[in-house]
Amino acid sequence: MKRSVTTMLAGAVMLMLFSSCATTPKTPLGEGEMRLLSVEAPQSGNLLITVSFGFTVNFEADGNPEVTRACVYWSGDGPTCLPIKTLTYGSHPSFEMVLYPHVGQNRLEVYAEYVRNGKKERTNRVSTSVYGYSYF
């Protein structure tokens, strides 16, 4: 009996911990701050390595920050920084960058550089999984 009560209690504590982490609100953005939310790989991340693809990065920002470039890490290698292809503000702000995938299973991490109060700043990083393949 004691053992089942202890198990139930431990399970309840774990459930509260996991649910509280999932529902914890993010801190509010500071003045002029930009925060990346996600990066979306086309074709579910299964990409031919000889073709360049547009990756969409979703963000939230206080105002309309001047995004200067995006920087990427492929499974820890990098960063490689490149210009932004398109930048969209509004209810769903995002930017697009064009990349050639690396061969094999890779983790793509992205951060952006932007101007905040006259200074260059970096955002947080977001990531996605990408599998680059070849026909050869």
Backbone as a chain_set.jsonl record, in Angstrom:
{"seq": "MKRSVTTMLAGAVMLMLFSSCATTPKTPLGEGEMRLLSVEAPQSGNLLITVSFGFTVNFEADGNPEVTRACVYWSGDGPTCLPIKTLTYGSHPSFEMVLYPHVGQNRLEVYAEYVRNGKKERTNRVSTSVYGYSYF", "coords": {"N": [[0.811, -1.189, 0.0], [1.885, 1.261, 0.89], [3.866, 1.546, -1.011], [2.443, 1.872, -3.457], [1.117, 4.297, -2.997], [3.311, 6.009, -2.77], [4.364, 5.738, -5.346], [2.234, 6.798, -6.872], [2.22, 9.418, -5.903], [4.793, 10.307, -6.684], [4.452, 10.126, -9.436], [2.486, 12.086, -9.819], [3.88, 14.392, -9.063], [5.877, 14.441, -11.068], [4.257, 14.796, -13.337], [3.206, 17.345, -12.814], [5.568, 18.857, -12.917], [6.399, 18.514, -15.626], [4.151, 19.523, -17.01], [4.071, 22.128, -16.075], [6.417, 23.203, -17.115], [5.866, 23.159, -19.813], [3.824, 24.988, -20.036], [4.744, 27.363, -19.107], [4.886, 30.801, -19.376], [6.659, 32.82, -21.786], [9.246, 35.215, -21.13], [8.467, 38.698, -21.29], [9.163, 40.633, -24.24], [11.937, 42.841, -24.474], [12.478, 46.36, -25.036], [12.699, 46.904, -28.443], [13.643, 44.342, -28.843], [14.266, 41.105, -30.358], [13.121, 37.816, -30.923], [13.711, 34.527, -31.877], [11.451, 31.992, -32.948], [11.012, 29.554, -34.337], [12.402, 27.351, -36.867], [11.707, 26.412, -40.124], [12.037, 23.686, -42.185], [11.921, 22.952, -45.655], [9.982, 20.4, -47.366], [9.681, 18.517, -45.281], [12.239, 18.348, -44.261], [13.748, 16.497, -45.689], [16.032, 16.592, -48.031], [17.472, 17.168, -51.217], [20.911, 17.345, -51.838], [22.082, 18.826, -53.877], [20.559, 20.982, -54.52], [19.414, 24.259, -53.782], [17.538, 25.477, -50.999], [14.793, 27.281, -49.573], [14.632, 28.229, -46.283], [12.428, 28.899, -43.684], [12.293, 31.195, -41.057], [10.667, 31.833, -38.143], [9.689, 34.537, -36.055], [9.379, 36.74, -33.169], [8.975, 40.152, -32.292], [9.716, 43.316, -30.789], [8.506, 45.912, -32.308], [9.812, 46.672, -35.594], [12.516, 45.235, -36.278], [15.753, 45.829, -37.738], [17.029, 43.387, -39.543], [20.116, 42.054, -40.07], [21.579, 39.795, -40.953], [21.527, 36.173, -41.191], [22.756, 33.436, -39.306], [24.133, 30.185, -39.423], [24.557, 26.903, -38.056], [25.701, 23.76, -38.922], [25.139, 20.821, -37.576], [26.863, 21.561, -35.471], [29.085, 22.584, -36.867], [30.391, 25.641, -37.936], [29.881, 29.136, -37.203], [28.13, 29.833, -40.27], [27.445, 32.682, -41.966], [24.864, 34.447, -43.651], [23.057, 36.434, -46.085], [19.683, 37.694, -45.591], [16.911, 36.498, -47.379], [14.115, 37.15, -47.782], [12.057, 39.276, -45.789], [9.472, 39.518, -43.542], [7.075, 41.399, -41.833], [4.417, 41.908, -39.436], [1.45, 40.076, -38.451], [2.481, 37.496, -38.392], [5.536, 37.406, -38.25], [8.474, 36.739, -40.171], [11.503, 35.462, -41.697], [13.33, 34.538, -44.623], [15.894, 32.334, -45.619], [18.358, 31.097, -47.862], [19.696, 27.942, -48.431], [22.062, 25.319, -49.117], [21.606, 21.97, -48.393], [23.519, 19.889, -46.128], [25.153, 16.716, -46.547], [23.656, 13.721, -45.29], [22.303, 13.046, -41.948], [21.561, 15.914, -40.174], [21.735, 18.529, -37.748], [20.328, 21.598, -37.895], [21.041, 24.738, -36.787], [20.0, 28.024, -36.083], [20.625, 31.512, -35.804], [19.921, 35.015, -35.619], [21.257, 38.182, -36.611], [20.73, 41.461, -35.594], [19.758, 44.958, -35.474], [19.606, 46.798, -32.564], [18.67, 49.469, -30.698], [20.724, 50.938, -31.919], [22.891, 49.226, -31.781], [24.565, 46.189, -32.727], [22.995, 43.107, -32.279], [22.503, 39.692, -31.167], [20.161, 37.082, -31.704], [18.38, 34.492, -29.904], [18.94, 30.934, -30.422], [17.407, 28.71, -32.757], [16.359, 25.446, -33.875], [16.318, 22.697, -36.251], [15.794, 19.463, -37.711], [17.543, 18.089, -40.437], [17.798, 16.12, -43.312], [20.096, 15.434, -45.683], [20.371, 14.238, -48.946], [21.702, 12.352, -51.759], [21.596, 11.492, -55.245], [23.634, 10.056, -56.251]], "CA": [[0.0, 0.0, 0.0], [2.78, 2.415, 0.954], [4.586, 1.649, -2.278], [1.556, 2.409, -4.493], [0.897, 5.711, -2.688], [4.556, 6.695, -3.124], [4.443, 5.752, -6.811], [1.239, 7.762, -7.365], [2.689, 10.745, -5.533], [5.925, 10.622, -7.556], [3.891, 10.357, -10.768], [1.803, 13.386, -9.812], [4.919, 15.426, -9.046], [6.484, 14.481, -12.409], [3.266, 15.382, -14.235], [3.161, 18.788, -12.555], [6.807, 19.457, -13.415], [6.381, 18.556, -17.09], [3.101, 20.406, -17.504], [4.396, 23.512, -15.753], [7.443, 23.641, -18.061], [5.247, 23.343, -21.124], [2.887, 26.102, -20.044], [5.369, 28.555, -18.563], [4.937, 31.846, -20.395], [7.968, 33.41, -22.057], [9.393, 36.557, -20.592], [8.104, 39.71, -22.287], [10.267, 41.188, -25.012], [12.4, 44.162, -24.106], [12.327, 47.377, -26.08], [13.478, 46.639, -29.649], [14.178, 42.976, -28.833], [13.793, 40.124, -31.339], [13.276, 36.449, -30.431], [13.345, 33.504, -32.853], [10.505, 31.005, -32.438], [11.196, 28.25, -34.99], [12.907, 27.314, -38.238], [10.972, 25.406, -40.883], [12.733, 23.132, -43.344], [10.983, 22.484, -46.67], [9.887, 18.969, -47.648], [9.875, 17.785, -44.017], [13.661, 18.243, -43.959], [14.423, 15.513, -46.552], [16.404, 17.5, -49.107], [18.535, 16.832, -52.153], [22.032, 18.234, -51.498], [22.533, 19.621, -55.021], [19.564, 22.022, -54.756], [19.268, 25.19, -52.66], [16.178, 25.531, -50.482], [14.447, 28.371, -48.678], [14.246, 27.866, -44.923], [11.678, 29.99, -43.067], [12.531, 31.384, -39.63], [9.592, 32.616, -37.522], [10.181, 35.282, -34.902], [8.555, 37.798, -32.593], [9.835, 41.303, -32.06], [9.149, 44.58, -30.37], [8.733, 46.794, -33.449], [10.286, 46.06, -36.837], [13.976, 45.34, -36.215], [16.56, 45.695, -38.957], [17.767, 42.119, -39.48], [21.251, 42.229, -40.973], [21.926, 38.512, -41.558], [21.258, 34.959, -40.413], [23.931, 32.587, -39.173], [23.72, 28.8, -39.243], [25.48, 25.834, -37.692], [25.294, 22.424, -39.379], [25.621, 19.828, -36.598], [27.973, 22.122, -34.716], [30.055, 23.269, -37.719], [29.979, 26.997, -38.287], [28.719, 29.524, -37.983], [28.191, 30.405, -41.605], [26.457, 33.763, -41.987], [24.39, 34.746, -44.991], [22.02, 37.472, -46.108], [18.277, 37.32, -45.53], [16.291, 36.605, -48.698], [12.901, 37.96, -47.616], [11.741, 39.613, -44.405], [8.066, 39.88, -43.467], [6.583, 41.796, -40.525], [2.972, 41.75, -39.345], [0.961, 39.162, -37.415], [3.347, 36.306, -38.391], [6.818, 37.832, -38.809], [9.409, 35.674, -40.535], [12.438, 35.744, -42.772], [13.745, 33.338, -45.351], [17.296, 32.242, -46.035], [18.535, 30.024, -48.844], [20.829, 27.084, -48.074], [22.251, 23.978, -49.657], [21.733, 21.041, -47.269], [24.706, 19.042, -46.016], [24.814, 15.306, -46.715], [23.396, 12.949, -44.08], [21.431, 13.598, -40.904], [22.181, 17.087, -39.572], [20.953, 19.466, -36.942], [20.525, 22.965, -38.366], [20.748, 25.756, -35.782], [19.979, 29.356, -36.694], [20.395, 32.73, -35.035], [19.919, 36.199, -36.484], [21.88, 39.402, -36.11], [19.831, 42.579, -35.859], [20.143, 46.222, -34.846], [18.736, 47.183, -31.435], [19.165, 50.696, -30.066], [21.961, 51.336, -32.576], [23.946, 48.224, -31.59], [24.321, 44.864, -33.299], [22.629, 42.101, -31.279], [22.204, 38.336, -31.646], [18.975, 36.455, -31.126], [18.517, 33.122, -29.439], [19.043, 29.952, -31.509], [16.362, 27.708, -32.971], [16.946, 24.369, -34.663], [15.486, 21.683, -36.879], [16.536, 18.324, -38.242], [17.581, 18.072, -41.901], [18.49, 14.978, -43.916], [20.528, 15.728, -47.039], [20.676, 13.015, -49.688], [22.202, 12.492, -53.118], [21.217, 10.383, -56.134], [24.852, 9.394, -56.737]], "C": [[0.862, 1.264, 0.0], [3.465, 2.648, -0.391], [3.705, 2.256, -3.387], [1.254, 3.882, -4.256], [2.131, 6.521, -3.078], [4.693, 6.807, -4.639], [3.466, 6.768, -7.391], [1.689, 9.192, -7.084], [3.847, 11.191, -6.428], [5.433, 10.91, -8.978], [3.2, 11.703, -10.859], [2.807, 14.537, -9.836], [5.556, 15.566, -10.431], [5.531, 15.134, -13.406], [3.184, 16.883, -14.049], [4.411, 19.475, -13.093], [6.781, 19.592, -14.93], [5.318, 19.512, -17.607], [3.419, 21.856, -17.196], [5.468, 24.048, -16.687], [6.822, 23.957, -19.414], [4.361, 24.565, -21.169], [3.48, 27.379, -19.47], [5.452, 29.626, -19.64], [6.363, 32.369, -20.575], [8.026, 34.785, -21.413], [9.018, 37.565, -21.663], [9.355, 40.221, -23.002], [10.641, 42.557, -24.472], [12.223, 45.122, -25.272], [13.269, 47.076, -27.25], [14.012, 45.226, -29.758], [13.514, 42.094, -29.89], [14.093, 38.737, -30.8], [12.835, 35.479, -31.528], [12.447, 32.471, -32.187], [10.737, 29.626, -33.029], [11.85, 28.443, -36.345], [12.21, 26.152, -38.929], [11.777, 24.984, -42.093], [11.689, 22.695, -44.372], [11.008, 20.968, -46.791], [10.177, 18.103, -46.423], [11.344, 17.551, -43.69], [14.413, 17.195, -44.751], [14.762, 16.197, -47.865], [17.57, 16.982, -49.93], [19.676, 17.83, -51.972], [22.491, 19.117, -52.651], [21.585, 20.777, -55.346], [19.528, 22.945, -53.544], [17.794, 25.3, -52.286], [16.008, 26.754, -49.596], [13.971, 27.836, -47.343], [13.575, 29.089, -44.299], [11.943, 30.016, -41.57], [11.447, 32.317, -39.1], [10.134, 33.3, -36.275], [9.089, 36.179, -34.345], [9.5, 38.938, -32.254], [9.027, 42.471, -31.526], [9.486, 45.579, -31.473], [9.155, 45.993, -34.67], [11.804, 46.171, -36.899], [14.62, 45.195, -37.593], [17.405, 44.435, -38.799], [18.884, 42.198, -40.515], [21.665, 40.942, -41.664], [21.52, 37.373, -40.632], [22.531, 34.125, -40.39], [23.476, 31.182, -38.812], [24.895, 27.93, -38.806], [24.888, 24.548, -38.247], [25.929, 21.417, -38.444], [26.886, 20.318, -35.893], [29.022, 22.834, -35.548], [29.536, 24.659, -38.061], [30.463, 27.966, -37.242], [29.081, 29.982, -39.389], [27.089, 31.454, -41.669], [26.127, 34.14, -43.425], [23.293, 35.804, -44.943], [20.619, 36.867, -46.013], [17.685, 37.495, -46.92], [15.044, 37.475, -48.643], [12.65, 38.152, -46.127], [10.316, 40.129, -44.375], [7.713, 40.24, -42.034], [5.072, 41.577, -40.513], [2.609, 40.747, -38.276], [1.79, 37.884, -37.317], [4.71, 36.674, -38.994], [7.751, 36.654, -39.065], [10.433, 36.223, -41.516], [12.824, 34.432, -43.414], [15.218, 33.452, -45.69], [17.421, 31.032, -46.95], [19.813, 29.271, -48.53], [20.868, 25.837, -48.938], [22.386, 23.046, -48.457], [23.07, 20.301, -47.285], [24.267, 17.591, -46.11], [24.628, 14.626, -45.357], [22.452, 13.652, -43.128], [22.157, 14.733, -40.203], [21.19, 17.842, -38.708], [21.319, 20.86, -37.445], [20.105, 23.917, -37.26], [20.897, 27.117, -36.429], [19.889, 30.428, -35.609], [20.456, 33.891, -36.01], [20.692, 37.314, -35.798], [20.983, 40.556, -36.529], [20.311, 43.807, -35.109], [19.108, 46.57, -33.783], [19.369, 48.36, -30.727], [20.534, 51.091, -30.614], [23.109, 50.344, -32.447], [23.553, 46.914, -32.251], [24.084, 43.869, -32.173], [22.448, 40.755, -31.968], [20.942, 37.839, -30.963], [19.362, 35.137, -30.459], [18.657, 32.207, -30.652], [17.795, 29.081, -31.551], [16.946, 26.645, -33.885], [15.88, 23.465, -35.263], [16.395, 20.573, -37.388], [16.421, 18.318, -39.767], [18.346, 16.834, -42.351], [18.805, 15.329, -45.358], [20.923, 14.454, -47.749], [21.114, 13.353, -51.098], [21.728, 11.292, -53.94], [22.439, 9.575, -56.562], [25.299, 8.307, -55.81]], "O": [[0.625, 2.201, -0.762], [3.622, 3.782, -0.843], [4.186, 3.074, -4.172], [1.145, 4.646, -5.215], [2.006, 7.602, -3.654], [5.094, 7.851, -5.154], [3.821, 7.519, -8.3], [1.552, 10.07, -7.936], [3.873, 12.336, -6.879], [5.931, 11.819, -9.642], [3.317, 12.391, -11.872], [2.613, 15.529, -10.538], [5.752, 16.681, -10.914], [5.958, 15.941, -14.232], [3.101, 17.622, -15.03], [4.322, 20.562, -13.664], [7.101, 20.653, -15.466], [5.572, 20.246, -18.562], [3.07, 22.738, -17.981], [5.444, 25.231, -17.028], [7.217, 24.916, -20.078], [4.161, 25.134, -22.242], [2.778, 28.384, -19.359], [6.025, 29.39, -20.704], [7.165, 32.36, -19.642], [7.003, 35.43, -21.183], [9.236, 37.304, -22.846], [10.45, 40.236, -22.441], [9.779, 43.335, -24.064], [11.854, 44.711, -26.373], [14.485, 47.001, -27.072], [14.77, 44.931, -30.682], [12.361, 42.306, -30.264], [15.181, 38.492, -30.279], [11.725, 35.589, -32.049], [12.643, 32.114, -31.026], [10.669, 28.628, -32.312], [11.857, 29.541, -36.902], [12.132, 25.048, -38.389], [12.154, 25.81, -42.924], [10.667, 22.123, -43.995], [11.965, 20.327, -46.358], [10.846, 17.075, -46.527], [11.665, 16.647, -42.919], [15.607, 17.005, -44.522], [13.894, 16.368, -48.721], [18.531, 16.429, -49.395], [19.438, 19.038, -51.955], [23.228, 20.076, -52.422], [21.783, 21.476, -56.339], [19.601, 22.48, -52.407], [16.916, 25.225, -53.146], [16.954, 27.207, -48.951], [13.008, 27.071, -47.284], [14.106, 30.196, -44.384], [11.835, 28.993, -40.894], [11.324, 33.455, -39.552], [10.932, 32.726, -35.534], [8.031, 36.357, -34.948], [10.677, 38.72, -31.965], [7.828, 42.597, -31.776], [10.622, 46.042, -31.565], [8.891, 44.795, -34.767], [12.328, 47.103, -37.509], [14.092, 44.526, -38.481], [18.366, 44.408, -38.031], [18.622, 42.387, -41.702], [22.061, 40.968, -42.829], [21.213, 37.578, -39.457], [23.292, 34.119, -41.357], [22.562, 30.998, -38.009], [26.052, 28.188, -39.14], [23.701, 24.278, -38.061], [27.135, 21.183, -38.511], [27.853, 19.572, -35.742], [29.791, 23.624, -35.001], [28.374, 24.823, -38.432], [31.369, 27.648, -36.471], [30.189, 30.451, -39.649], [25.92, 31.137, -41.448], [26.996, 34.15, -44.297], [22.682, 36.039, -43.901], [20.406, 35.692, -46.314], [17.919, 38.512, -47.574], [14.937, 38.445, -49.394], [12.99, 37.295, -45.311], [9.978, 41.069, -45.096], [8.012, 39.48, -41.113], [4.513, 41.101, -41.501], [3.346, 40.569, -37.307], [1.806, 37.247, -36.264], [5.004, 36.293, -40.127], [7.809, 35.703, -38.285], [10.257, 37.299, -42.087], [12.667, 33.36, -42.829], [15.718, 34.531, -46.007], [16.674, 30.062, -46.82], [20.879, 29.868, -48.381], [19.841, 25.364, -49.425], [23.207, 23.307, -47.577], [23.672, 20.114, -48.342], [23.123, 17.27, -45.787], [25.347, 14.915, -44.401], [21.88, 14.697, -43.44], [23.258, 14.536, -39.688], [19.978, 17.793, -38.918], [22.487, 21.249, -37.421], [18.949, 23.911, -36.838], [21.808, 27.341, -37.226], [19.17, 30.27, -34.623], [20.991, 33.753, -37.11], [20.77, 37.379, -34.571], [20.532, 40.623, -37.673], [21.161, 43.717, -34.222], [17.909, 46.631, -34.052], [20.483, 48.258, -30.214], [21.404, 51.528, -29.861], [24.199, 50.601, -32.959], [22.374, 46.568, -32.328], [24.868, 43.791, -31.227], [22.265, 40.681, -33.183], [20.688, 38.138, -29.796], [20.526, 34.736, -30.461], [18.509, 32.658, -31.788], [17.207, 28.759, -30.519], [17.918, 26.903, -34.594], [14.72, 23.465, -34.851], [17.611, 20.738, -37.478], [15.338, 18.518, -40.317], [19.42, 16.537, -41.828], [17.896, 15.504, -46.171], [21.716, 13.67, -47.229], [20.931, 14.473, -51.576], [21.489, 10.213, -53.398], [22.294, 8.516, -57.173], [26.307, 7.65, -56.07]]}, "num_chains": 1, "name": "protein.A"}
